[in-house]
Amino acid sequence: MAVDREQVLRSAAALLTRKSTATMDEVARAAGLSRATLHRHFAGRDALVRALESLGIAECEAALAAARTDEGPAADAVRRLVREIEPAAGLLAFLYTENQLFEGEEQNEGWARIDARLTDLFRRGQESGEFRIDLTPAWLTEALYGLLGSGAWAVAEGRVARNDFTHMIVELLLGGALRREEP
């Protein structure tokens, strides 16, 4: 029987977003595999996390493309992006806490591409006068990541309705980022 690698990764992501300390045995059970079969595909937790990282990067890049972040007002592009990225937010929340992904020479270049696109979006919003200029584009990018992770955890734990995800994140981020007219 052939193992569907993407299905295994999605099962692992679903489990790890709920329980980040899950063992490889628990991941195997969640994916409907034996531990030996899981280890044939992923030598250990680090290999599994790296594969999940690749999936997360692909999900982010697909969301960025679908959101058409270079079209229309920047605030509208942020709204579209949050809506598009919502299905992957739990995986991103898990990845955001995996420090080894963001340290050292093995850092995946995909994160730099995503950061650059988000930074460009926030810079475009500043240049058009939509967003405050006292908050750097890099900070707004980090704030978006943090809100996506927090929103995913709140939804997963039932503290927030899934239907409120996009509204809550966008309103909090843009409510703090929008430029206010001077009185």
N, C-alpha and C positions, 0 to 999 in steps of 0.2 A: 504494500500500500504506500503510495506516494504521500509525502507530507507537504501540505500547503504552507509554505514558509510565511506568507503574508497573514494567513489565518492564525498561525502560531504567534506571530508578532502582535497581532491585534488582541488575541486572548491574553498574552503576557502584559500588554499595555493596559488592558481593562483591569486586570488584577493589580498590577503595580500602581496604578493611579489610585486604587482604593487602599492598598496595603503595600507601601513602598519597601517594606522589609521582608516581603514574601521570599521564601526559599525557592531554589530551583525545583525541588519536589512539588511545591505548591504551584509553581508556574506550569510544570509538566501536567499536573492534574487538571488545571484550568484549561489547558490546551487539548486535553484528551489524549495525552501521550504518556509513554513511560519516561522515567528520568533518563534512561539510557538513550532513547530516541532523541529527546531534547538535547542531550549532550553531544550527540552526533552532529547536530545542526549548530549548536552554540557551545563552545568548549567550556564556558563558565559564565558567571554572572556578568563579567566585564564584556565578553563578546555579545551577550544578549543585550546589554545596555547600549553598546555601540550600534547594534542593528536597530534598536529602537530609536536611537539618535538619528540614524539615516532615514527612518520612516518619519520621524517628527520634522526633519528638515524638508523632506518631500511634501509633507502635509502643509507646512508653512508656505513653501514656495507655490504650491497649487492654490492656496488661499489668497496669496498676494496677486497671483495672475487673475484669478476669478474676480477679485475685488476691484481690479482695474485702478490701482492706487494712483496712477498718474493722470486720471481723468477727473474732471469736475473739481468742485471745491474740496479742499483737503479734509474738512470735517466730514463731508459725505463719504469720502474715501475711507476714513477711519471707521465710520459706521458699517460700511460694506465689508471691510476687512474683519472686524470683530464678528460679524454675522457669519462670514465664510470660515473663520478659524475655529468657531465654537465647537464643532464636532471633534477637533483634535486638542482642545484645551486641556483635557485631563492628562493626555500624554505629555503635553508641554509642561504642565505643572510638575509631573514626575521628573522630567528631564531637567527642569530648572533647578531641582534640588540635588542633582547628581553632579557634584563639584568636579569630579575627575573629567567631565566632558569639557570643562572650560579652563583647564589648567594645562600647562606644559606644551610640548611640541606636537602632541597628537590631537590638538584641537581641530575639529572639523571646519574646513573653510566655508561650509554651508552656513554656519552661524554668522560669519562675517558678511556674507552676501545678504542674508536676511536683515541683519543690523543696518547695513548700508541702505537697503531699500526703505526700511522704516524711518531711519534718520532723514533720508531724502524727503519722505512724505511730510514729516514734521517741519523740516526746514522750508519746504514749499508752502506749508500753512503759515509759517512765520513771515515769509517773504510776501505773501498775498495779504497779510494783515489779519488773518483769521485767528492765529495763535499768538499768545504772549511771547515776547522776545527775551524775557528774563529767565525763562526755563529753557535749558539747552535741548536741542533735538535728541542728544544721547540720553538725557534724563527722561524725556518724554517716552523714548523707546523702552527704557528700563521700567518706567511706570506702567506702560502697557503690558509688558511681560508679567509684572507683579500682579496686576489686576486680572489678567487672564488666568493665572495660576490660582489666585484667591477665589475668583468666581467659579472655577472648575471644582475646587474643593468644597465650596459652599453648596453647589448644586449636588455633588456626589453625596454629601452628608445630609441632604434633605433640608438644609436651612434656608435655601433659596429655590424658587421654582425655575426649572430649565428655561421656560419661556421668558423669564426676566433677565437672563444672562446678558444678552447684547445691550439692552437698555441700561442696566445698572453700570456696566463697564464704560460704555460710551458716555453716559451722562456724568459719571464721576470724573473720568479722564478729561473730557472736553469742558466740563464745568470748571475745572481747575486750569485748563489750558487756554480757554478762549480769552482773547484780548477784550478788556472792558474799556469802554469809553471813559475818559476822564471827566469828572463832574465839573 
